[in-house]
Amino acid sequence: MDEGASGDVNVELPRRIGRYSIEGVLGRGGMATVYLGRGSGNAAPVAIKVMQPELAANPHFVERFVAEVRAAMAMQCEHIVQVQWCGDEGGLYYMVMELVDGGSVADLLDKVGKLPAPLAAELFGQLMSGLEYAHARGVVHRDLKPANMLLTREGVLKVADFGVAKMLGAAALTQTGAFVGTPAYVSPEHANGKTVDARSDLFSAGVILYELLCGKNPHDGHSPGVAIAKILKDASPPIAEAEPTVPPALEAVVERLLQREPALRHSSASEVLAELAPYVDENQKKYPRIVAETLKHPSEAVGRLNDAEATRWLIKAEEIFRRDPNQRNQAAMCLYRAVLLSPENSRVNQRFREVCAHLRIRLDGAKNPKIAELESKLEADPNAIGVLQQLANLYKLEGNIFKSAMYLKRYLRLKPQDGFVAGQLSLLTGERILPPPSTAGLTAGVKTGGFRAAPNLRAGISVPGAAPSTAPPPSDVELSTTSTFAEHLGAIWDAVGKKLLVTGAIAALVVLAVRRVSGFIDQSNEETANKSEALAKVKDREDAARLRSEAEAEVRRASEENAKASTAQFEAAMTLYRKGDYLGAVRVFEDLMVKYPKRPEAAKAELFRGKALLAAGRYEEANRALGHLLTSRSGSPDYAEALVRRAESSARLGDSPQAIADCSQLLRDNPTSGFAAEALTIRGEAYLARNDPQNATADFKNVLDRTGPSDPLHERAQAALKSLEKPR
């Protein structure tokens, strides 16, 4: 068997391996070559993995290969490649596996770049099912990567190459000194040479999900060393920054799986599956053969899925607009994802442009020079939390809600327990970022390993509650003074022993002095390090406080400017309103509500917009506008007037029941309101329209009791009563 068999068409294949005939080469890795083989008769084709000849002579690699066979043959799972047989052919070790005919996930990524979220979630869910089975049996893979995730043409994912798996509780195979795993996918604890467990596989799975969704490995560098360095520094960008189209459900899973500390990740593949279940189940109903169809026509299927996802985000945005106009930013985030997924979709693009123009959302470069200064600082120190928070605030003020959300998420990576910032992000995007689980109580009882009590390495330390030592003290050595031997010893002592004693004493003093000096040096170094660390923390706190102060000052300045601008705009709209230019006033009121939604002027503008529409004869629009005000601002001082104005618009539209209901509510809740007389008048007219003269008469008489002769409402009530006196 030639070592270039996987890539050289002129290589002569072995005719047989064991009882299998060889029909071709499927591939070659660092440890083995994989052949296409077939048994006797009409047996189905199989994959035969043969260890490289130079490795077969190494007993450590043979041990690892045998471990692969034993671990894999014991597992019977739909999502793990089944090992059928193993043997030794002339010193060559081989194993026979089921043939998986759809290529690997790595091949699929090479064809399409990155995968749509529903497809990535389906593949990842199948990977988790395989790991759930293996981990429950104490097997950790330790080399998960897309190339080891094989696919059948029917769309079933099967995990291959448990050859570097480790049986928990068994002797470690890595005692040979070899690094097991692919650098860009290994966990931090694996890269550090520490004990790995099932959660190490989960970290690798998180890297894979990141790559499926983004089309690139977050740690991939120019060399294995670069990849390891990125993993140890936790230098991967947040997935929402690398790929903004990722749904929040998958974003949360990736971010937790890629936690540096194993205790902060999911505890098991079962837990990951439970978190993913709602999203995966929903998409399985919509796309039951999503993997198989993608394998048949990769580019076309990915395009269709992206278009469908874009439409889904568009529909969600429109639902948000209809349900609550105050959540316009969240709807804009949905439209942003839709545009990125389907940039050629004219409907999506048009709607996104309309929303950006309406909400004054910006995607271009920052105008505030302070932003450029802060981003330069962030390049030098990516973990400067004060800078991150200030950038989030400044970008929000500029109207770039997407950049603001990005920096809020970076901040929460460093300070996941900050509920205030999490609330800011939730208001901006509608996403609720949950803090990672506490590590308390996770130091014992973890079946998958990785949590072990440190042994007490110091001897002779008294432990409370321990039994006292019962060892007898050393006995004194008695020397006979009458023996000749003792006399010789005495002579030797007189000649040499005293000098040795003095020399030994001097040596002991020197050793003691060295130890004391070394102790002083160590103590001094430790004190210096502690002082340096304390000074660094003080500086960090000072920098954070300064940046927070600058951000607060910037927010106050912007708030003051907004107050002046909103007041001026409200007065401009009221000028148009008083002049009778109702539709012009409506446009200015609406612009004010979009620009300054939290200002008190916006609440007044919403009422006067409804009144202006009513005065302009736009009764349906007025009814909707006033209805929204009543729903969203139930405690507003303008609530009573809004009820009367909606009752008026309802009466104009012929909706007498709604007019009666609104007026009755005002009279019931606030009978002494300044709008009570008007409510009685409108309700009386609505009763007339419903041919209910008795209730109408009662309301009009009540109006006469509450108003004077010069009041227009008094005149309306009198006219109505006269009309009731005429015979019908």
N, C-alpha and C positions, 0 to 999 in steps of 0.2 A: 504494500500500500504506500503510495507516494504521498509526501506531506503537502504537496501542492494540489491535491485532488480537488479541493473545493473551487479552485479558480482556473485550472488548466484543463482544457478539453482533451489534450493529448495524453493525460494520465491514464494509465491502465488500471482499471478497477479490479479489486479482488473478485473472483467468481462466486465464492461462497464465504459466509461467516457462520460457523456452526451449522444448523440445519436450514439456514436461509440463503437463498440466491440473491445476489446484489444486482440492482438494476440502474443505479445512479447515485450521485452525491447530492445530498440536500443542503449541506453547509458544514462549516468548520469553525470551531471556537478555540480558545487557548488550551483547553484540556482534551478535546476530543473532536473527531470527525463524525458526522451523521450521514449515514447511507440510507438510500431507499432500498428496502429488501422485501422479499416475499417468501412465504413458506411453501410447502408442497401443495399440489392440487390447485384448487381455486381459492386459496386463502387470500384474505384481504392484505393489501400492502401494509408494511410497517416501517417505522423509523428505527434504525440500529445505530446506537451511539458507541463508538469505539475509542478508547483512550489512546492518545498519541503514544507511539512506541517509546520515545525518550522518557515519558512520564511513567510508563508502566514499570520501569526499573526502580522507581522511587517508592519505597514502602509507604511513605506518608501520603502520597497522592493515591496510591492504591487503596489505602485505608479510607480516604475521603470518597473515592469512587464507590467502594463497597457500601459506605454509609448512605450514599445517595440511593443506591438500589434498595437497601433495606428500608429506608424511610419512605421511599416512593411506592414500593410494592405493598406496603401496609395500608396505603390510603386508597379508598374507593370513593371518589367524589367526582361529580359531573364537571367541576371546574378545576380539576387537577389532571394533568396528563397521566394516563394510566401506564405503569410499567408492567410488562407481561412476562419477561424472562430475563435472565442474565447468565453469563458464562465466561469462560476463559479459553481463548482459541490460540494455542501456540504462544502463550505468554502475553497475548493481547486481551485485555478485559473489555467486555462489551455488555450492553443492556439493550433489550428490545422494548420499544414503546409503541403505543397507538399512533397512527399517522394522522396529524391534524392538517387539513388540506386547505385552509383559508389564509395562510400567511400569518404574520405577527402584527401586533398593534404598532410596532415600529414601522413596518412596511406601510401600514395605512397612513400613519403620520407623514411619511415621506411623500405619499401621493397627494394628500390634501392640506398639509400644513398643520392646521388646528381643527378640532372637532366642535361641532355645535353642542351646546350644553346638554340637550336630551341624550345625544349619542354618547358623549363622555360619561354622563351619569350612569347610563345603562352598562357600559363596559366596566366602569369602576365598581358598580354594585356586584357584578359577577366576580370581579377580583376579590372583593370583600367576602363573598360567599366561600370562595376557595380558601382564603386565609382563615376564616372562621372555623372551617373544618380542620385545617392543619394545626392551628394554634390550640384547639381543644384537645388535640392528641400530643401536645408538647413539641411540635415541630415548628421551627422558625426558619424561614427561607434564607434571609440574609443577603440576597442578591436580586431583589425585585427590580425590574426595568421593563420598558415596553417590548424589548426583544425577547423576553421570557414569557410574554403574554401571547399565546397562540390562539388562533380563531378557526373554527370550522366554517364551512360555507353556509351552514344553517344559522350562524350567528352566535354560537356558544364559545365563550372564552375559557381557555384552559391554561393554568399556570404550569410552566415547565421549569426544569433545572432546579429541582430541590437538591442538587448535587452538593451545594455548599450549605445545606440545612444542618442544623445542630439539634440533637435531641436534648431537650432540657433535662438537666440532672445527670447527663452522661459526660464523659471526659471530653474536653474541648479539643476539636481537631486543629484549632489554630495555634496549638502549642509548637507547631513546626516553625512559626515565625512568619508564615505567609499571610498577606492581607487578603481576606476573602470579601468580595463584593466589588461593585462598580462605583468608583469614587463619587461621581455626580449624584448618586442616589442614596448613599449611605447616611445613617443618622449621625448626629454629633457625638453620641457616646461610642458608636462604632468607629468613627474617625479618630477618636481619642484613645482607642484601644481598650475601652472599658467593656464590662459585661453587657451583652445585648440580650434583649428578650423580645416578646411579641410586639411591644410598642416600637421597637426599632423598625420592624416591618411596616408598621403603620406610618412612621415618618417617611419611609421610602414610597409607600403608597400615596402619601400626600404630595410628594414630588412628582409622581406619575400623573396624578389628577391635575396638578398645575400645568404640566406639559401637555396633557390632552386638551386643556381649555385654551392655553396660550400659544401652543405650537413650539415652545422652547423650554428647556430645562432651566430653572431659576439659578442653578449653581454651575452650569456648564461653562467651563473656561477653556483656555488654550492648552491646558495640561491637567492631569489628575491633581497635581499640587494646587493649582488655582481653584479647582472645584472644592477640594478639601478645605482650603483657606476660607472660601465663601461660606461653607457650612459651619465651620467653627466660629466665624464672626457673625453668623446669622444675618448675612448681607443680602438675602433675596428680597426683591421689592414686593410689596403687598400685591396679591393677584388682581385686585380691583384696579390697581394702577397699571399693571401690565396688560390687562384685558378688561376694559370697563363693561363689556357685555355680559360678564359672568353673573348669573342670578345670585341674589343674596344667600339662598339656601346652600349653594355649592361653595360660595365664598367663605361662609362660616366654617364649613367642614375643612377646607384647605388650610385656613389660618390656624385652626386648632391642631390639625395633624402636624403642621410644621413648627410647633412649639419646640424650643430648644430643650426644655426640661421634659423628660418622659412623663412625669407625673401630671403635666398640664395637657397632655394629649388625651385622646379618647382612651379608655382603659382596655378596649377590646374591639375586634372587628364587628362583633355583634352590636356594640354601641353605635358604631359608625353606620351600620345598616339600618338601625332603628331611626337615626336622625335623617338618613337619606330617604327612607321609605315613602313619605308623602310625595316628594318630588318625583322619584323613580316610578311609583305606581301610577301617578297622573300621566306621565309620558308614555308608559307602556300601553295604556288604554288608547292613546292617540296614535302611537307608532308601534304596533305589536311586532313588526319584523324589521325594526330599524337597523340592526347590525347587518343582517343578511342582505338587505336591499342596498346598503352602503357598500358592501363588499362587491356587489355586482356592478354598480355604476357609482364609483366614489364621488367624483366631482359633481355629478348631477344631483345625487342624493343630498350632499352637503349643501348645495345651493338651495334646494327645496326646503331643507330644514331651517336654514338661516332666514329665508323669506317667511316661513311660517312663524318663527320666533319673533321676527320683526313685527309681523301683524299682531301677534299676541301682545307685545309690549304697547303697540299702538292702541289696541282695544282697551288695555288696562289704563292707559293714560286718559282716554276718553271717559272711562268709568269714573276715574278720580275727579275729572272736571265736573261731571254731572253730579257726583255725590257731594263734593265739598270743594268749591272754588278756592277756599283758603289753602288748599294743598297743591297749589299750582306748581311749586318747585318739584314736588314728588312726581307729578305728571310729566314735567319736563325731563326728569331723570329717566323715566321710562322711554320717552321719545328719543332721547340721546342714544340709548341702547339700540332702539329700532333703527336709527339712521346708520349706526356703525355696523349693524348686522346686514342691512340691505341698502347700501348707498345708492343703488340705481332705482330704488322704489320711489317714484315721483310723488305718490300720495303721502308717504311717510316724510319725505323731505319737505314738501310743502307745508304740512302740518307743523313740523318742527320749526321751520322759519317763522311761521305765524306766531307760535308760542314764544319764541325767543324775542321777536319784535314786541309782542304784547307785554311780556314780563321784563323786557330790557335785559335779557340774559346775554352775556358776552362769552365768546370763545377765543377771541384774539388775545394778543399779548397784553400784559399789565401796563397800565398808565402810571401808576403810583411808583416813583423811584424807590420808595422804601421796600417794595416787594423784591426788586432786584438785589438790594443790599442784603435782605434777609435770606434770600435763596443762595447767595454766595456764602453766607455763614453756614447754611445748612449743608452745603457741599463739604465744608471743612469738618463739620460735626453733625452727621445725620441723626444723632440722638438728642439734639438740643430741643427739649420739649417746649420751652418757652417760645422758640422761633416757630415751631410747628403750629402752636396755637395762634400766634400772631398772624402768620400767613393765612391760616384758615379764616380768621376774622377779616383781614384786608381783602382777600379774594371775594368773600361774600359781599362786602361793601361795593366792590367793583362790578358785581353781577355775575361773576364766574362761579356758579354754584358747584360746578364739577370739580374745579381745582380746590375749592373750599372743602368739599367732601373728602377729596384725596388726602389732604393734610390732616383732617380730623381722624381719618382712619390710621394714618401713620402715628399720630399722637396716641391713639388708643392701643396700638401695638405695644407702646412703651409703658402706658399707664392704663391698663385694661380695667382697673377698678374705679376710674374717674367717671362717676355717674353723671356729672354735669355735662361733660363733653359728649358722653354717649347720648344724652338727651338732645344736645345740639344737633348731632348727626341724625337722630331719629326725626327731629322736626324738619330737617333739610331734605332727607331722602326717604323717610318712612321706614328705614331699616333700624332694627333694634339689635345692637351688638351686645351680646351677653358676656360678662367677664369670665375668664377661665376658672375652672373649679379649684377650690382650695386644696393645698397639698396636705393639710392637717389630717392625721389619721390614716395616711396611706403608707406608713412605714413598715407595716407588717401584714402578712396574710395574702400577699399578692402572688397568685399561683404561677404567673408567667415569669417571675423572677425580676431581678433588677433592683429590688429593695432588700438590702441585707444590713443587719446590725453590724457596726464596726467592732471587731474583736478588741478586747482590752489587752494591749500589748505591754503594759507596764506591770512588771512583777513586783511583788512585795507590797502592794497597796491594800490597805485594810478596807474591806467591804462591809458596810453596816449589815448586821444580821448574819454574817458568816461565822462559822465555828472557829474558835481560836486554834492556832497551830498546836499540834501535840508532839512535834518532833523534839527529841531531847537535846539539850545544849551540848556542844562539843566537849568531850572529856579532856581534862588536863593531861598532858604528856609527862609521865614520870620517868626520870632518868636515874639509873642506879649510880651512886657515887663510889661504889666499891669495885666496879668492874674496870678492867684494863682498857676496854673500849672507851669507857667514859673518860678515863684519864687522857687518852689520845685526843678525844674530842675537845677536852679542855685546852690541850696544847694548841690544837689547830685554831681554836677560838681566840686564844691569846695572840697567835701569829697573824691570822687573816681575818677572823670574824669581825673584829672591831672595825677594821678598815671597810669591810663590806657593809657593815651596819651604817657607818657614816656615809658611804657612797650611796647606799639605798635611800637613806633619809634625805640626802641632797636631791636625788632623782625624784623622790616622792614630792618634795617641796616644789621642784621645778614643774612637775606634772600638775600639781595643785594650782600653781601660779598661772600656768598656761590655761588651765580650765577656767580659772576665775576671770582672767583677761578675756578669754573667748566668750564667757558668759556676759561680761560687761559689753563686749562688742555686739553680741547678738541682741542684748537688751537695748543698746543704743540704736542699732539698726531698726529694731522693731518699733521703738519710740519714734524714730525719724519717719518711718513708713506710716505710722499711725497719724503723726502730725501732718504729713504730706496729704494723706487721704482726707483728714479732717479739713485741711485748707482747701483741697479740691472740692469737697462737698459744699463748703461755705461759698466758694466762688460760683459753683453751679447754682446754688440757691440765690445768690446775688444776681447772677445773670438772668435766671428765670424771673426773679422779682422785677428786675429792670425791664425785661421784655414784656412782662405782664402789665407793668405800669404804662409802658409805651402803647401797648395794644388797647388798654382801657382808655388812655387819653385819645387815641385815634377814634375809638368807638364813640366817646363823648363828643368829640369834635364833629363826627359825622352825624350824631344824633341831633346836635344843635343846628347843624346845617339843614338836616331834614325837617326839623321843626319850623324853621324859617321858611323853607321852600314850600312845605305842605300848607302852611298858613296863607302864604301868598297865592298859591294855586287855588285854595278854597275860596278866597276872596274874589279871584278872577272869575271862577265859575259862578259865584253868587251874583256878580255884576251882570253876567249874561242872563242869568235866571230872572233877575229883576227887570231886565230890559225886554223880556219875553222871548229871548233866543233860547228856547228850551232844549232843542237838540244840540246846539253848540255847548250849552251848559252840561248836558249829559256826557258829551265826549270829554270835557275837562274833568268832571267828577270821576269818570271811569279811569282816566289816566292817573288821577291822584290815588285812587284805591289800589291800583297796581303798583305804583311806585312806593307808596308809604302805607302798606296794609296794617301796620301796628300803631300808627298815629291816631289820636282821637279825631282828627279831621276826617279820617277815612270813614269812621262810623257816621258822622254827620253827612258826608258826601253820599253814602249809600242811601240815606233817607231822602236827601234832596234829588238824587238821581231818580228815585221812584216817583217823587212829586213832579219832577220835570217831565218825565214820560207821561204821567197822567195828564198834565196840563197840555202836552202836545198831542193828546188823543191816542197815544200808543198804549191802549189799555191792557192788552195781553202782556206786553213787556213790563209795564208798570206792575202788574199783578205778580209776575215772577220775581222781579227785583225786590218788591216789598215782602214777598213770601220768604225769600232767602234771608233778608234782614231779620224777620221774626224768628226764623229757625236758628240762625247763628248768633244773634245778639239778644237773647231772651231777657237779660237783665238790664238792657240799655235804657237810658232815660227817654229815648225816642220811641220806646216800644208802643206806648199808647197811641201816639200819632200815626205810627206805622200801621196799627190795627185799623184805625179809622180810614186811612188812605187806601189800604187794601180793600176794605169794605166798600169804599167808593168805586174802586176799579171793578170789583166783582159786580156791583150793581149795574155799572155801565155795560158790562159784558152779559147781563141778564142772569147772572148766577146769584139769585136772591138768597138761597139757603146759606151760601158762604158769607154774603153781606150780613145777614141776620146773625150768624154765628160769631163773626168778628165783633160786631157791635155789642152783642150780649156778653161776650167775654170781657170787654172793656168795662161795661156797666156793672158787671158782677165783681170784677177784681178792683175797680177803682171808680166807684159811683160819683165821687166828687171831682173827678178829673176835669180839666178845662176843656176836654174834648167830649165830655159826656153829652152835652146838648146836641152837638153835631152827630154823635153816634145815635141818639134817639131819633133825629131827623132822618138819617139814612135808613135806620131800621124801619121807621114808620113807612117810608117810601117803598122799601122792600116788601113790607106786609101788604101794601096796596097792590104791588105788582103780583103778589100771590093771591089777591082777592080775599084778603083777611081784614075787613074794615074794623072789626072790633079792636084787635091789637094795634092797628094803625092809629085809630082814634085816640087810644090810651097814650101812645108815644107822642103824638102831636100835642095833646093837651099838656103833657109833661114838659114839652119844649116851651110852650107858652108860659108855664109857671116859672121856668128857669131863665127866661130871656126878656129883655125890654122891647118896646115897640120899634126902636131904631135898629135892632139886631136883624141882619138878613135872615138868620135862622127863624126868628119870630115870624117874619113875613112868609117864609116857605111853609111853616107849620099852619098859619092861618089860611093860606091858599089851599093847602091840602085838605083842611077841615071843611072849607066851603065846597070843595069838589065832592066830598063825601055826603054833604047835605043835599045835593042835587039828586033828583030821582034817577034811578038807573033803568 
